Each structure stands twice: as structure tokens, then as C-alpha cells.
């Protein structure tokens, strides 16, 4: 499940930093002494653990994924670094929406790296302390893209699971609204068989690509669209986006409220109203921002790996302030709390 593979990419980059010829040029480097660290990186591959070990065997009461999370919590919270900071300066990766379902309630003071907040209560995960990271796109990048508005014959493209629960009801509604539009491709699809190849061809030949909320607010489809230079149409009211503190997504994405999108004629008329010049402007911007969402080794300045480190660096001052404030009264323990007793006659 490569779309949730950021644990691999960040760990690899951190290990590689030890052999860098110019460490000062990197967003993050590994240090051996925790007292020198701004943040404590926890290299637990939570998405991999979920994908590989979440299913119960007939004789099991707990999945191996659950057991690994319990061991993680016990180990991390027993370390002096956690005890000193209360976990505030720890970085925990839980990019798959179903990963860390058990551990998250105990490790909540840490900085989580997530794909969205869809399955988290606000007191456990929020933009104030956590980081939203992109999915790794699964379709092929559109290298040497020489297409234009006229050569992309499909107006609007969607291929994926249509019937979803929770917030994904809009997919089903939009399917019935759009299925008979002649220049719209809206069909079921998956990554199995030739699904990725078909999606690559479809997105590369489409002007606009739908990104509709499913079981959670986000999906890899947005980042597949960016890699295809297919202008994303985002219909997901609760979505949070990577690097939005420095990136204006309205320059290369169309945002439509779900309540408007499911009105008959609203979505298709909105898309048809976008001029060739406006689309071309957004298409050019997509090609400019595409590198910000690329995972690669060795990592390069301005790619997804370095952007995630940069997003984490923005949390450091706030984390340090919270840790320092927590120390205000920690050295003095009132007499009653020390458990001292007075003698009585």
C-alpha cells in the first residue's frame, strides 16, 4: 500500500542524513544525543502494521497490529525523553486512517503525521499540533506533458469506489447526476488488474478530475490528479491539505461544497463555465507545484519529504513553549502532595 508509505520515506531520509556531505542544507538531520534534538522521531511503521497485521487469526483474541501498538506505547512512554516532555516533542506517524487506532488515545500529546482528521476527535488530533502529509500518488507521473485544453477530450474524470459509507454518500449522488453526460467519465474502478494503468490514461486525457470524500475526507486521488496535471475538483467539506500555510490550492484546484455539488446541474455547469485560459493557467500551476508532492530517494530540496520536515519544523517553537510552561511548578511539590504527615498526640 504505497500511498501510505511516508514512514519508509522519512525514516530512509533521516538515516541518509548521517552520510550527507552538506547536512546544513537539509531540513532534518539525525542526532545521536536526544538532548540536542528539536524533535524525537518514533520510527514505527504504523500503516504497514495495519495493512499486514490487522486481521485476526481464528485462534487470536488480539491482532498482531494491536499487540505491536501496545508494545510501542509501553516502550515509548517508559523512555526518559517522553517523561521529560510529556511526549509533546515526539513525532508519531499514523498516515493510514485506520492505523494507530489503539495507541493514538495514549500517545495523543505527540505530533501526529496524518492524511486527515476524519477519524480523530479534536482533542487528540488537530492542526494546532499535528501535520497533514500528502499521499504518495499511485498512478504514473505525466512526464514531458505536451497536452493542452483541446487535446484532453474528457471534461471530468472519476474512477473509484462509488458506494461509500459515512461522508462518502456524495459519490453515489454524483454518479446518478453525471453518468449520462457525454464528456464525463464516472465509473467504478480499483487498483487491481489494470486499474492503475487505466486511471493513468484516463487522468492524463482529462481536463478536470473529481476528488470526492469517501470513508474519510482525503484520498490519494487528489495527488494522482496533481501528478497527471488534471485540475482537481475537490468535493470534501472536511478535508485538510498539506502545506496549506504556504500553498494556495485555489490557484490549481476547484473547491465545491458537497451541498452544492449534489444539486442537479450545479457541478457540471460550474465546470463547463471555466474558460480555456483559466484552465490553462491552473494546468501550468499544477506543473509547478507537482514536485512538492513527489517522494523519492535521494530526497531533493522542495520534494514531499523535505516539505514534511519543514512542516514539522514549524511546530518546534510551539512545542518548546509548551514544554517550558509545563515545568513552571514541577520542582515544588506541596507538603500534602509529598505525603508528609504531622504527628498528633
ZADO-1210 file (C-alpha; in nm, 4 decimals, padded with zeros to 6 digits):
<atoms>
<atom x="00.0000" y="00.0000" z="00.0000" code="UNK" pos="1"/>
<atom x="00.2474" y="00.2584" z="-00.1231" code="UNK" pos="2"/>
<atom x="00.0102" y="00.5549" z="-00.0904" code="UNK" pos="3"/>
<atom x="00.0615" y="00.5451" z="00.2899" code="UNK" pos="4"/>
<atom x="00.4363" y="00.4751" z="00.2787" code="UNK" pos="5"/>
<atom x="00.5629" y="00.8000" z="00.4364" code="UNK" pos="6"/>
<atom x="00.7101" y="00.6073" z="00.7312" code="UNK" pos="7"/>
<atom x="00.9504" y="00.4447" z="00.4874" code="UNK" pos="8"/>
<atom x="01.0467" y="00.7681" z="00.3099" code="UNK" pos="9"/>
<atom x="01.1002" y="00.9772" z="00.6233" code="UNK" pos="10"/>
<atom x="01.2963" y="00.7070" z="00.8045" code="UNK" pos="11"/>
<atom x="01.5145" y="00.6492" z="00.4990" code="UNK" pos="12"/>
<atom x="01.5844" y="01.0212" z="00.4647" code="UNK" pos="13"/>
<atom x="01.6693" y="01.0570" z="00.8330" code="UNK" pos="14"/>
<atom x="01.9144" y="00.7663" z="00.8185" code="UNK" pos="15"/>
<atom x="02.0670" y="00.9047" z="00.4991" code="UNK" pos="16"/>
<atom x="02.1270" y="01.2406" z="00.6702" code="UNK" pos="17"/>
<atom x="02.4116" y="01.0828" z="00.8680" code="UNK" pos="18"/>
<atom x="02.6080" y="01.0435" z="00.5456" code="UNK" pos="19"/>
<atom x="02.5219" y="01.3798" z="00.3937" code="UNK" pos="20"/>
<atom x="02.8159" y="01.5855" z="00.2659" code="UNK" pos="21"/>
<atom x="02.6283" y="01.9067" z="00.3419" code="UNK" pos="22"/>
<atom x="02.3960" y="01.8462" z="00.6401" code="UNK" pos="23"/>
<atom x="02.3267" y="02.2195" z="00.6831" code="UNK" pos="24"/>
<atom x="02.1351" y="02.2151" z="00.3537" code="UNK" pos="25"/>
<atom x="01.8851" y="01.9579" z="00.4833" code="UNK" pos="26"/>
<atom x="01.5544" y="02.0274" z="00.6569" code="UNK" pos="27"/>
<atom x="01.6196" y="01.7495" z="00.9118" code="UNK" pos="28"/>
<atom x="01.9222" y="01.5593" z="01.0357" code="UNK" pos="29"/>
<atom x="01.9597" y="01.2734" z="01.2791" code="UNK" pos="30"/>
<atom x="02.1450" y="01.3332" z="01.6064" code="UNK" pos="31"/>
<atom x="02.2507" y="01.0616" z="01.8492" code="UNK" pos="32"/>
<atom x="02.2032" y="01.2604" z="02.1702" code="UNK" pos="33"/>
<atom x="01.8366" y="01.3340" z="02.2402" code="UNK" pos="34"/>
<atom x="01.9286" y="01.6492" z="02.4323" code="UNK" pos="35"/>
<atom x="02.0431" y="01.8002" z="02.1015" code="UNK" pos="36"/>
<atom x="01.7193" y="01.7143" z="01.9199" code="UNK" pos="37"/>
<atom x="01.4366" y="01.9551" z="01.8456" code="UNK" pos="38"/>
<atom x="01.2016" y="01.6593" z="01.7938" code="UNK" pos="39"/>
<atom x="01.2047" y="01.2877" z="01.8764" code="UNK" pos="40"/>
<atom x="01.1176" y="01.0750" z="01.5724" code="UNK" pos="41"/>
<atom x="00.9382" y="00.7467" z="01.6502" code="UNK" pos="42"/>
<atom x="01.0154" y="00.5064" z="01.3607" code="UNK" pos="43"/>
<atom x="00.7103" y="00.2831" z="01.3949" code="UNK" pos="44"/>
<atom x="00.5652" y="00.1771" z="01.0591" code="UNK" pos="45"/>
<atom x="00.2005" y="00.2074" z="01.1643" code="UNK" pos="46"/>
<atom x="00.0466" y="00.1916" z="00.8151" code="UNK" pos="47"/>
<atom x="00.2456" y="-00.1208" z="00.7323" code="UNK" pos="48"/>
<atom x="00.1467" y="-00.2745" z="01.0657" code="UNK" pos="49"/>
<atom x="-00.2202" y="-00.2120" z="00.9907" code="UNK" pos="50"/>
<atom x="-00.2029" y="-00.3461" z="00.6358" code="UNK" pos="51"/>
<atom x="-00.0106" y="-00.6590" z="00.7292" code="UNK" pos="52"/>
<atom x="-00.1301" y="-00.7499" z="01.0771" code="UNK" pos="53"/>
<atom x="-00.4761" y="-00.6067" z="01.1488" code="UNK" pos="54"/>
<atom x="-00.6730" y="-00.9216" z="01.0638" code="UNK" pos="55"/>
<atom x="-00.7401" y="-01.1709" z="01.3412" code="UNK" pos="56"/>
<atom x="-00.6430" y="-01.5332" z="01.3007" code="UNK" pos="57"/>
<atom x="-00.9026" y="-01.7858" z="01.4242" code="UNK" pos="58"/>
<atom x="-00.7119" y="-01.8522" z="01.7481" code="UNK" pos="59"/>
<atom x="-00.6285" y="-01.4872" z="01.8243" code="UNK" pos="60"/>
<atom x="-00.8075" y="-01.2559" z="02.0673" code="UNK" pos="61"/>
<atom x="-00.5932" y="-00.9600" z="01.9647" code="UNK" pos="62"/>
<atom x="-00.4449" y="-00.8851" z="01.6256" code="UNK" pos="63"/>
<atom x="-00.0694" y="-00.8602" z="01.5909" code="UNK" pos="64"/>
<atom x="-00.1222" y="-00.4962" z="01.4938" code="UNK" pos="65"/>
<atom x="-00.2895" y="-00.4340" z="01.8305" code="UNK" pos="66"/>
<atom x="-00.0087" y="-00.6123" z="02.0141" code="UNK" pos="67"/>
<atom x="00.2564" y="-00.4091" z="01.8326" code="UNK" pos="68"/>
<atom x="00.0792" y="-00.0867" z="01.9282" code="UNK" pos="69"/>
<atom x="00.0680" y="-00.1940" z="02.2936" code="UNK" pos="70"/>
<atom x="00.4415" y="-00.2656" z="02.2872" code="UNK" pos="71"/>
<atom x="00.5054" y="00.0687" z="02.1192" code="UNK" pos="72"/>
<atom x="00.3103" y="00.2614" z="02.3834" code="UNK" pos="73"/>
<atom x="00.4792" y="00.0777" z="02.6686" code="UNK" pos="74"/>
<atom x="00.8262" y="00.1349" z="02.5251" code="UNK" pos="75"/>
<atom x="00.7860" y="00.4993" z="02.4221" code="UNK" pos="76"/>
<atom x="00.6160" y="00.6139" z="02.7408" code="UNK" pos="77"/>
<atom x="00.8813" y="00.4452" z="02.9569" code="UNK" pos="78"/>
<atom x="01.1642" y="00.6439" z="02.7981" code="UNK" pos="79"/>
<atom x="01.3130" y="00.9460" z="02.9774" code="UNK" pos="80"/>
<atom x="01.2564" y="01.1629" z="02.6679" code="UNK" pos="81"/>
<atom x="00.8810" y="01.1075" z="02.6877" code="UNK" pos="82"/>
<atom x="00.8747" y="01.1657" z="03.0620" code="UNK" pos="83"/>
<atom x="01.0665" y="01.4941" z="03.0321" code="UNK" pos="84"/>
<atom x="00.8468" y="01.6405" z="02.7580" code="UNK" pos="85"/>
<atom x="00.5210" y="01.4596" z="02.8256" code="UNK" pos="86"/>
<atom x="00.5507" y="01.3378" z="02.4671" code="UNK" pos="87"/>
<atom x="00.4962" y="01.6830" z="02.3177" code="UNK" pos="88"/>
<atom x="00.8150" y="01.6762" z="02.1104" code="UNK" pos="89"/>
<atom x="00.7666" y="01.3226" z="01.9778" code="UNK" pos="90"/>
<atom x="00.6699" y="01.2621" z="01.6140" code="UNK" pos="91"/>
<atom x="00.4372" y="00.9660" z="01.5554" code="UNK" pos="92"/>
<atom x="00.3363" y="00.8565" z="01.2061" code="UNK" pos="93"/>
<atom x="-00.0207" y="00.7362" z="01.1550" code="UNK" pos="94"/>
<atom x="-00.0869" y="00.8198" z="00.7913" code="UNK" pos="95"/>
<atom x="-00.3297" y="00.5379" z="00.7176" code="UNK" pos="96"/>
<atom x="-00.6674" y="00.6466" z="00.8640" code="UNK" pos="97"/>
<atom x="-00.7072" y="00.3107" z="01.0395" code="UNK" pos="98"/>
<atom x="-00.3556" y="00.2900" z="01.1797" code="UNK" pos="99"/>
<atom x="-00.2802" y="00.3521" z="01.5488" code="UNK" pos="100"/>
<atom x="-00.6484" y="00.3210" z="01.6430" code="UNK" pos="101"/>
<atom x="-00.5500" y="00.1903" z="01.9859" code="UNK" pos="102"/>
<atom x="-00.2255" y="00.3750" z="02.0575" code="UNK" pos="103"/>
<atom x="-00.3471" y="00.7173" z="01.9478" code="UNK" pos="104"/>
<atom x="-00.5528" y="00.7658" z="02.2651" code="UNK" pos="105"/>
<atom x="-00.2401" y="00.7270" z="02.4789" code="UNK" pos="106"/>
<atom x="00.0146" y="00.8952" z="02.2524" code="UNK" pos="107"/>
<atom x="-00.2074" y="01.1968" z="02.1794" code="UNK" pos="108"/>
<atom x="00.0340" y="01.4589" z="02.3241" code="UNK" pos="109"/>
<atom x="00.2768" y="01.3763" z="02.0399" code="UNK" pos="110"/>
<atom x="00.2817" y="01.5373" z="01.6968" code="UNK" pos="111"/>
<atom x="00.0940" y="01.3062" z="01.4610" code="UNK" pos="112"/>
<atom x="00.1646" y="01.2940" z="01.0888" code="UNK" pos="113"/>
<atom x="-00.1723" y="01.2162" z="00.9302" code="UNK" pos="114"/>
<atom x="-00.3566" y="01.2116" z="00.5999" code="UNK" pos="115"/>
<atom x="-00.6614" y="01.3812" z="00.7565" code="UNK" pos="116"/>
<atom x="-00.8519" y="01.4190" z="01.0842" code="UNK" pos="117"/>
<atom x="-01.1534" y="01.2154" z="00.9741" code="UNK" pos="118"/>
<atom x="-01.1281" y="00.9507" z="01.2459" code="UNK" pos="119"/>
<atom x="-00.9806" y="01.1598" z="01.5253" code="UNK" pos="120"/>
<atom x="-01.1555" y="01.3576" z="01.7991" code="UNK" pos="121"/>
<atom x="-01.0337" y="01.7172" z="01.8005" code="UNK" pos="122"/>
<atom x="-00.8702" y="01.6832" z="02.1428" code="UNK" pos="123"/>
<atom x="-00.6499" y="01.4010" z="02.0072" code="UNK" pos="124"/>
<atom x="-00.5522" y="01.5458" z="01.6686" code="UNK" pos="125"/>
<atom x="-00.5794" y="01.8960" z="01.5253" code="UNK" pos="126"/>
<atom x="-00.3971" y="02.1474" z="01.3069" code="UNK" pos="127"/>
<atom x="-00.2526" y="02.3261" z="01.6084" code="UNK" pos="128"/>
<atom x="-00.0187" y="02.0397" z="01.6988" code="UNK" pos="129"/>
<atom x="-00.0242" y="01.7932" z="01.4079" code="UNK" pos="130"/>
<atom x="00.0891" y="01.7764" z="01.0446" code="UNK" pos="131"/>
<atom x="-00.1068" y="01.6752" z="00.7350" code="UNK" pos="132"/>
<atom x="00.1104" y="01.4936" z="00.4811" code="UNK" pos="133"/>
<atom x="00.0330" y="01.4037" z="00.1189" code="UNK" pos="134"/>
<atom x="-00.0360" y="01.0541" z="-00.0063" code="UNK" pos="135"/>
<atom x="00.2188" y="00.9048" z="-00.2416" code="UNK" pos="136"/>
<atom x="00.0455" y="00.9066" z="-00.5769" code="UNK" pos="137"/>
<atom x="-00.0097" y="00.5618" z="-00.7269" code="UNK" pos="138"/>
<atom x="-00.0507" y="00.6492" z="-01.0939" code="UNK" pos="139"/>
<atom x="00.2372" y="00.7387" z="-01.3223" code="UNK" pos="140"/>
<atom x="00.3558" y="01.0977" z="-01.3356" code="UNK" pos="141"/>
<atom x="00.2852" y="01.2745" z="-01.6620" code="UNK" pos="142"/>
<atom x="00.6448" y="01.3252" z="-01.7785" code="UNK" pos="143"/>
<atom x="00.7006" y="01.5696" z="-02.0649" code="UNK" pos="144"/>
<atom x="00.3361" y="01.6708" z="-02.0659" code="UNK" pos="145"/>
<atom x="00.2677" y="01.8394" z="-02.4012" code="UNK" pos="146"/>
<atom x="-00.1112" y="01.8163" z="-02.3762" code="UNK" pos="147"/>
<atom x="-00.3435" y="02.1158" z="-02.3793" code="UNK" pos="148"/>
<atom x="-00.7063" y="02.2033" z="-02.3218" code="UNK" pos="149"/>
<atom x="-00.8200" y="02.0741" z="-02.6607" code="UNK" pos="150"/>
<atom x="-00.6204" y="01.7504" z="-02.6610" code="UNK" pos="151"/>
<atom x="-00.7670" y="01.6392" z="-02.3264" code="UNK" pos="152"/>
<atom x="-01.1001" y="01.5144" z="-02.4608" code="UNK" pos="153"/>
<atom x="-01.2650" y="01.4111" z="-02.1326" code="UNK" pos="154"/>
<atom x="-01.4085" y="01.7042" z="-01.9413" code="UNK" pos="155"/>
<atom x="-01.4443" y="01.5428" z="-01.5978" code="UNK" pos="156"/>
<atom x="-01.2976" y="01.2148" z="-01.4700" code="UNK" pos="157"/>
<atom x="-01.3667" y="00.9871" z="-01.1753" code="UNK" pos="158"/>
<atom x="-01.2818" y="00.6202" z="-01.1351" code="UNK" pos="159"/>
<atom x="-01.3008" y="00.4505" z="-00.7983" code="UNK" pos="160"/>
<atom x="-01.5356" y="00.3126" z="-00.5342" code="UNK" pos="161"/>
<atom x="-01.8782" y="00.4696" z="-00.5811" code="UNK" pos="162"/>
<atom x="-02.0710" y="00.3333" z="-00.2856" code="UNK" pos="163"/>
<atom x="-01.9110" y="00.4514" z="00.0384" code="UNK" pos="164"/>
<atom x="-02.0248" y="00.4958" z="00.3970" code="UNK" pos="165"/>
<atom x="-02.0048" y="00.7973" z="00.6275" code="UNK" pos="166"/>
<atom x="-01.9183" y="01.1158" z="00.4346" code="UNK" pos="167"/>
<atom x="-01.8917" y="00.9364" z="00.1007" code="UNK" pos="168"/>
<atom x="-02.2639" y="00.9494" z="00.0184" code="UNK" pos="169"/>
<atom x="-02.1934" y="01.2234" z="-00.2369" code="UNK" pos="170"/>
<atom x="-02.0161" y="00.9783" z="-00.4673" code="UNK" pos="171"/>
<atom x="-02.3370" y="00.7841" z="-00.5216" code="UNK" pos="172"/>
<atom x="-02.5419" y="01.1019" z="-00.5695" code="UNK" pos="173"/>
<atom x="-02.2938" y="01.2409" z="-00.8208" code="UNK" pos="174"/>
<atom x="-02.2796" y="00.9144" z="-01.0113" code="UNK" pos="175"/>
<atom x="-02.6501" y="00.9355" z="-01.0902" code="UNK" pos="176"/>
<atom x="-02.6212" y="01.3056" z="-01.1786" code="UNK" pos="177"/>
<atom x="-02.3233" y="01.2660" z="-01.4124" code="UNK" pos="178"/>
<atom x="-02.3350" y="00.9144" z="-01.5597" code="UNK" pos="179"/>
<atom x="-02.5165" y="01.0214" z="-01.8762" code="UNK" pos="180"/>
<atom x="-02.3052" y="01.3306" z="-01.9517" code="UNK" pos="181"/>
<atom x="-02.1291" y="01.2545" z="-02.2794" code="UNK" pos="182"/>
<atom x="-01.7867" y="01.4037" z="-02.1933" code="UNK" pos="183"/>
<atom x="-01.7761" y="01.2776" z="-01.8320" code="UNK" pos="184"/>
<atom x="-01.6136" y="00.9528" z="-01.7214" code="UNK" pos="185"/>
<atom x="-01.7618" y="00.8339" z="-01.3907" code="UNK" pos="186"/>
<atom x="-01.7193" y="00.4651" z="-01.3221" code="UNK" pos="187"/>
<atom x="-01.6201" y="00.2041" z="-01.0665" code="UNK" pos="188"/>
<atom x="-01.2520" y="00.1119" z="-01.0521" code="UNK" pos="189"/>
<atom x="-00.9805" y="-00.0239" z="-00.8243" code="UNK" pos="190"/>
<atom x="-00.6029" y="-00.0714" z="-00.8210" code="UNK" pos="191"/>
<atom x="-00.6412" y="-00.4401" z="-00.9111" code="UNK" pos="192"/>
<atom x="-00.5704" y="-00.5831" z="-01.2543" code="UNK" pos="193"/>
<atom x="-00.5168" y="-00.2894" z="-01.4918" code="UNK" pos="194"/>
<atom x="-00.6811" y="-00.0319" z="-01.2665" code="UNK" pos="195"/>
<atom x="-00.3747" y="00.1880" z="-01.2172" code="UNK" pos="196"/>
<atom x="-00.2854" y="00.1878" z="-01.5864" code="UNK" pos="197"/>
<atom x="-00.6441" y="00.2739" z="-01.6831" code="UNK" pos="198"/>
<atom x="-00.6590" y="00.5527" z="-01.4265" code="UNK" pos="199"/>
<atom x="-00.3280" y="00.6939" z="-01.5523" code="UNK" pos="200"/>
<atom x="-00.4548" y="00.7038" z="-01.9096" code="UNK" pos="201"/>
<atom x="-00.7887" y="00.8487" z="-01.8024" code="UNK" pos="202"/>
<atom x="-00.6434" y="01.1264" z="-01.5867" code="UNK" pos="203"/>
<atom x="-00.3793" y="01.2160" z="-01.8450" code="UNK" pos="204"/>
<atom x="-00.6507" y="01.2707" z="-02.1036" code="UNK" pos="205"/>
<atom x="-00.8949" y="01.4654" z="-01.8827" code="UNK" pos="206"/>
<atom x="-00.9255" y="01.8364" z="-01.8095" code="UNK" pos="207"/>
<atom x="-01.0704" y="01.8004" z="-01.4580" code="UNK" pos="208"/>
<atom x="-01.0500" y="01.5162" z="-01.2045" code="UNK" pos="209"/>
<atom x="-01.3001" y="01.4677" z="-00.9240" code="UNK" pos="210"/>
<atom x="-01.1760" y="01.4235" z="-00.5689" code="UNK" pos="211"/>
<atom x="-01.4834" y="01.3307" z="-00.3630" code="UNK" pos="212"/>
<atom x="-01.4863" y="01.2460" z="00.0068" code="UNK" pos="213"/>
<atom x="-01.5087" y="00.8736" z="00.0743" code="UNK" pos="214"/>
<atom x="-01.4963" y="00.6965" z="00.4090" code="UNK" pos="215"/>
<atom x="-01.2622" y="00.9766" z="00.5173" code="UNK" pos="216"/>
<atom x="-01.2174" y="01.3338" z="00.3866" code="UNK" pos="217"/>
<atom x="-00.8984" y="01.2618" z="00.1889" code="UNK" pos="218"/>
<atom x="-00.7750" y="01.0098" z="-00.0666" code="UNK" pos="219"/>
<atom x="-00.4780" y="00.9531" z="-00.2925" code="UNK" pos="220"/>
<atom x="-00.6923" y="01.0614" z="-00.5881" code="UNK" pos="221"/>
<atom x="-00.6077" y="01.4286" z="-00.5283" code="UNK" pos="222"/>
<atom x="-00.2361" y="01.3591" z="-00.5573" code="UNK" pos="223"/>
<atom x="-00.2903" y="01.1329" z="-00.8577" code="UNK" pos="224"/>
<atom x="-00.4645" y="01.4282" z="-01.0241" code="UNK" pos="225"/>
<atom x="-00.1752" y="01.6611" z="-00.9416" code="UNK" pos="226"/>
<atom x="00.0733" y="01.4128" z="-01.0886" code="UNK" pos="227"/>
<atom x="-00.1465" y="01.3954" z="-01.4011" code="UNK" pos="228"/>
<atom x="-00.1785" y="01.7759" z="-01.4326" code="UNK" pos="229"/>
<atom x="-00.5543" y="01.7174" z="-01.4283" code="UNK" pos="230"/>
<atom x="-00.7172" y="02.0094" z="-01.2440" code="UNK" pos="231"/>
<atom x="-00.8612" y="01.8659" z="-00.9190" code="UNK" pos="232"/>
<atom x="-01.2240" y="01.9329" z="-00.8327" code="UNK" pos="233"/>
<atom x="-01.2443" y="01.8858" z="-00.4559" code="UNK" pos="234"/>
<atom x="-01.5795" y="01.7934" z="-00.3030" code="UNK" pos="235"/>
<atom x="-01.4889" y="01.7235" z="00.0576" code="UNK" pos="236"/>
<atom x="-01.6000" y="01.9775" z="00.3160" code="UNK" pos="237"/>
<atom x="-01.3787" y="01.8483" z="00.5979" code="UNK" pos="238"/>
<atom x="-01.0571" y="01.7996" z="00.4005" code="UNK" pos="239"/>
<atom x="-00.7283" y="01.9368" z="00.5306" code="UNK" pos="240"/>
<atom x="-00.4440" y="01.9838" z="00.2833" code="UNK" pos="241"/>
<atom x="-00.0647" y="01.9545" z="00.3122" code="UNK" pos="242"/>
<atom x="00.1422" y="02.2744" z="00.3379" code="UNK" pos="243"/>
<atom x="-00.1634" y="02.4976" z="00.3143" code="UNK" pos="244"/>
<atom x="00.0152" y="02.7555" z="00.5281" code="UNK" pos="245"/>
<atom x="00.2415" y="02.8273" z="00.2297" code="UNK" pos="246"/>
<atom x="00.0402" y="02.6935" z="-00.0643" code="UNK" pos="247"/>
<atom x="-00.2760" y="02.8458" z="-00.2121" code="UNK" pos="248"/>
<atom x="-00.4667" y="02.5484" z="-00.3508" code="UNK" pos="249"/>
<atom x="-00.7255" y="02.7713" z="-00.5188" code="UNK" pos="250"/>
<atom x="-00.4618" y="02.8504" z="-00.7816" code="UNK" pos="251"/>
<atom x="-00.4773" y="02.4939" z="-00.9160" code="UNK" pos="252"/>
<atom x="-00.7885" y="02.3316" z="-00.7613" code="UNK" pos="253"/>
<atom x="-01.1628" y="02.3903" z="-00.7782" code="UNK" pos="254"/>
<atom x="-01.3483" y="02.3657" z="-00.4437" code="UNK" pos="255"/>
<atom x="-01.7209" y="02.2903" z="-00.4378" code="UNK" pos="256"/>
<atom x="-01.9307" y="02.2391" z="-00.1259" code="UNK" pos="257"/>
<atom x="-02.0972" y="01.8993" z="-00.1061" code="UNK" pos="258"/>
<atom x="-02.4397" y="02.0572" z="-00.0587" code="UNK" pos="259"/>
<atom x="-02.3954" y="02.2459" z="-00.3876" code="UNK" pos="260"/>
<atom x="-02.2366" y="01.9592" z="-00.5793" code="UNK" pos="261"/>
<atom x="-02.5367" y="01.7287" z="-00.5310" code="UNK" pos="262"/>
<atom x="-02.7795" y="01.9867" z="-00.6721" code="UNK" pos="263"/>
<atom x="-02.8913" y="01.8889" z="-01.0216" code="UNK" pos="264"/>
<atom x="-02.6827" y="02.0663" z="-01.2836" code="UNK" pos="265"/>
<atom x="-02.4702" y="02.2654" z="-01.0394" code="UNK" pos="266"/>
<atom x="-02.1406" y="02.0767" z="-01.0711" code="UNK" pos="267"/>
<atom x="-02.1411" y="02.0201" z="-01.4440" code="UNK" pos="268"/>
<atom x="-02.2433" y="02.3811" z="-01.5148" code="UNK" pos="269"/>
<atom x="-01.9683" y="02.5076" z="-01.2837" code="UNK" pos="270"/>
<atom x="-01.7054" y="02.3015" z="-01.4650" code="UNK" pos="271"/>
<atom x="-01.8299" y="02.3970" z="-01.8113" code="UNK" pos="272"/>
<atom x="-01.8115" y="02.7650" z="-01.7148" code="UNK" pos="273"/>
<atom x="-01.4344" y="02.7530" z="-01.6687" code="UNK" pos="274"/>
<atom x="-01.2661" y="02.9044" z="-01.9736" code="UNK" pos="275"/>
<atom x="-00.9781" y="02.7610" z="-02.1712" code="UNK" pos="276"/>
<atom x="-00.7495" y="03.0396" z="-02.0495" code="UNK" pos="277"/>
<atom x="-00.8398" y="02.9798" z="-01.6847" code="UNK" pos="278"/>
<atom x="-00.7880" y="02.6045" z="-01.7188" code="UNK" pos="279"/>
<atom x="-00.4519" y="02.6595" z="-01.8877" code="UNK" pos="280"/>
<atom x="-00.3430" y="02.8881" z="-01.6053" code="UNK" pos="281"/>
<atom x="-00.4309" y="02.6216" z="-01.3477" code="UNK" pos="282"/>
<atom x="-00.2675" y="02.3472" z="-01.5557" code="UNK" pos="283"/>
<atom x="00.0580" y="02.5454" z="-01.5645" code="UNK" pos="284"/>
<atom x="00.0420" y="02.5920" z="-01.1872" code="UNK" pos="285"/>
<atom x="-00.0080" y="02.2178" z="-01.1395" code="UNK" pos="286"/>
<atom x="00.3172" y="02.1501" z="-01.3217" code="UNK" pos="287"/>
<atom x="00.4933" y="02.3995" z="-01.0946" code="UNK" pos="288"/>
<atom x="00.3695" y="02.2509" z="-00.7663" code="UNK" pos="289"/>
<atom x="00.3932" y="01.8842" z="-00.8685" code="UNK" pos="290"/>
<atom x="00.7477" y="01.8375" z="-00.7221" code="UNK" pos="291"/>
<atom x="00.6178" y="01.9328" z="-00.3759" code="UNK" pos="292"/>
<atom x="00.4244" y="01.6052" z="-00.3693" code="UNK" pos="293"/>
<atom x="00.6940" y="01.3717" z="-00.5004" code="UNK" pos="294"/>
<atom x="00.8528" y="01.1071" z="-00.2751" code="UNK" pos="295"/>
<atom x="01.1973" y="00.9980" z="-00.3918" code="UNK" pos="296"/>
<atom x="01.5398" y="00.8809" z="-00.2856" code="UNK" pos="297"/>
<atom x="01.7665" y="01.0560" z="-00.2564" code="UNK" pos="298"/>
<atom x="01.5351" y="01.3327" z="-00.1427" code="UNK" pos="299"/>
<atom x="01.5728" y="01.6713" z="-00.3085" code="UNK" pos="300"/>
<atom x="01.5048" y="02.0236" z="-00.1919" code="UNK" pos="301"/>
<atom x="01.1358" y="02.1061" z="-00.2220" code="UNK" pos="302"/>
<atom x="01.0066" y="01.7499" z="-00.2597" code="UNK" pos="303"/>
<atom x="00.7415" y="01.5910" z="-00.0377" code="UNK" pos="304"/>
<atom x="00.9931" y="01.4585" z="00.2151" code="UNK" pos="305"/>
<atom x="01.1608" y="01.7921" z="00.2722" code="UNK" pos="306"/>
<atom x="00.8238" y="01.9703" z="00.2803" code="UNK" pos="307"/>
<atom x="00.7012" y="01.7395" z="00.5571" code="UNK" pos="308"/>
<atom x="01.0188" y="01.8069" z="00.7588" code="UNK" pos="309"/>
<atom x="00.9616" y="02.1764" z="00.7011" code="UNK" pos="310"/>
<atom x="00.6038" y="02.1483" z="00.8278" code="UNK" pos="311"/>
<atom x="00.7347" y="01.9750" z="01.1395" code="UNK" pos="312"/>
<atom x="00.9939" y="02.2466" z="01.1931" code="UNK" pos="313"/>
<atom x="00.7089" y="02.4993" z="01.2115" code="UNK" pos="314"/>
<atom x="00.5833" y="02.3160" z="01.5219" code="UNK" pos="315"/>
<atom x="00.9116" y="02.3321" z="01.7145" code="UNK" pos="316"/>
<atom x="00.8756" y="02.6742" z="01.8786" code="UNK" pos="317"/>
<atom x="00.5232" y="02.5959" z="01.9982" code="UNK" pos="318"/>
<atom x="00.6334" y="02.2592" z="02.1345" code="UNK" pos="319"/>
<atom x="00.9239" y="02.4143" z="02.3231" code="UNK" pos="320"/>
<atom x="00.6947" y="02.6770" z="02.4728" code="UNK" pos="321"/>
<atom x="00.4501" y="02.4112" z="02.5944" code="UNK" pos="322"/>
<atom x="00.7307" y="02.2045" z="02.7477" code="UNK" pos="323"/>
<atom x="00.8807" y="02.5058" z="02.9227" code="UNK" pos="324"/>
<atom x="00.5429" y="02.6148" z="03.0587" code="UNK" pos="325"/>
<atom x="00.4795" y="02.2653" z="03.1919" code="UNK" pos="326"/>
<atom x="00.7916" y="02.2962" z="03.4097" code="UNK" pos="327"/>
<atom x="00.6745" y="02.6056" z="03.5996" code="UNK" pos="328"/>
<atom x="00.5627" y="02.4284" z="03.9144" code="UNK" pos="329"/>
<atom x="00.7099" y="02.0829" z="03.8644" code="UNK" pos="330"/>
<atom x="01.0051" y="02.1336" z="04.1044" code="UNK" pos="331"/>
<atom x="00.7953" y="02.2336" z="04.4014" code="UNK" pos="332"/>
<atom x="00.5569" y="01.9765" z="04.5444" code="UNK" pos="333"/>
<atom x="00.3312" y="02.0975" z="04.8280" code="UNK" pos="334"/>
<atom x="00.3652" y="01.9302" z="05.1669" code="UNK" pos="335"/>
<atom x="00.0413" y="01.7372" z="05.1365" code="UNK" pos="336"/>
<atom x="00.1326" y="01.6037" z="04.7903" code="UNK" pos="337"/>
<atom x="00.4697" y="01.4818" z="04.9234" code="UNK" pos="338"/>
<atom x="00.2794" y="01.2574" z="05.1563" code="UNK" pos="339"/>
<atom x="00.4338" y="01.4017" z="05.4790" code="UNK" pos="340"/>
<atom x="00.2353" y="01.3663" z="05.7935" code="UNK" pos="341"/>
<atom x="00.2406" y="01.5552" z="06.1225" code="UNK" pos="342"/>
<atom x="00.2448" y="01.3757" z="06.4493" code="UNK" pos="343"/>
<atom x="-00.0502" y="01.4179" z="06.6838" code="UNK" pos="344"/>
<atom x="-00.0742" y="01.3367" z="07.0456" code="UNK" pos="345"/>
</atoms>
